Amino acid sequence: MSQTKKEQIISHIRYLRQELREIHLGIKEDDLFPDPGELRGLMAQLEALLELIEGNTKIQSNSKVA
């Protein structure tokens, strides 16, 4: 995996982890549930991260076959 892609993945994961922590604390401490749009945004971020990872996996798989 290229260093740039690895850095992108790490950045995405850190962002998502922080967002999820904030949501968890809001629910736990204040009984406030997140806005549906906020959850949709996080889901979109997770899907983008998955596509980035799967794209690398497919490329690596193809190069191993050749």
C-alpha positions as CSV (number, residue, x, y, z in Angstrom):
1,M,0.0,0.0,0.0
2,S,1.4,3.4,-0.9
3,Q,2.4,5.7,1.9
4,T,-0.1,8.4,0.7
5,K,-3.0,5.9,0.8
6,K,-1.9,4.6,4.2
7,E,-1.9,8.2,5.5
8,Q,-5.4,8.8,4.0
9,I,-6.7,5.7,5.7
10,I,-5.2,6.6,9.1
11,S,-6.6,10.1,8.8
12,H,-10.1,8.8,8.0
13,I,-10.0,6.4,10.9
14,R,-8.9,9.1,13.3
15,Y,-11.6,11.4,12.2
16,L,-14.3,8.7,12.4
17,R,-13.0,7.6,15.9
18,Q,-13.3,11.1,17.2
19,E,-16.8,11.6,15.7
20,L,-18.0,8.3,17.2
21,R,-16.5,9.2,20.6
22,E,-18.4,12.5,20.6
23,I,-21.7,10.8,19.6
24,H,-21.1,8.2,22.4
25,L,-20.5,10.8,25.0
26,G,-23.6,12.7,23.9
27,I,-25.7,9.7,24.3
28,K,-24.1,8.5,27.5
29,E,-23.9,11.8,29.4
30,D,-26.8,13.9,28.0
31,D,-29.1,11.3,26.5
32,L,-28.8,13.3,23.2
33,F,-29.1,11.2,20.1
34,P,-27.1,12.4,17.0
35,D,-28.8,14.2,14.1
36,P,-29.7,11.7,11.3
37,G,-27.7,13.8,8.9
38,E,-24.6,13.4,11.1
39,L,-25.0,9.6,11.1
40,R,-25.5,9.6,7.3
41,G,-22.2,11.6,7.0
42,L,-20.4,9.1,9.1
43,M,-21.7,6.3,7.1
44,A,-20.6,8.0,3.9
45,Q,-17.1,8.4,5.4
46,L,-17.0,4.7,6.4
47,E,-18.1,3.7,2.8
48,A,-15.4,6.0,1.3
49,L,-12.8,4.4,3.6
50,L,-14.0,0.9,2.7
51,E,-13.8,1.7,-1.0
52,L,-10.2,3.1,-0.5
53,I,-9.2,-0.1,1.3
54,E,-11.0,-2.5,-1.1
55,G,-9.5,-0.7,-4.1
56,N,-6.0,-1.4,-2.8
57,T,-6.9,-5.0,-2.0
58,K,-8.1,-5.6,-5.6
59,I,-5.0,-4.0,-7.0
60,Q,-2.7,-6.1,-4.8
61,S,-4.7,-9.3,-5.6
62,N,-4.4,-8.7,-9.3
63,S,-0.6,-8.1,-9.1
64,K,-0.1,-11.3,-7.1
65,V,-2.0,-13.3,-9.8
66,A,0.1,-11.9,-12.7
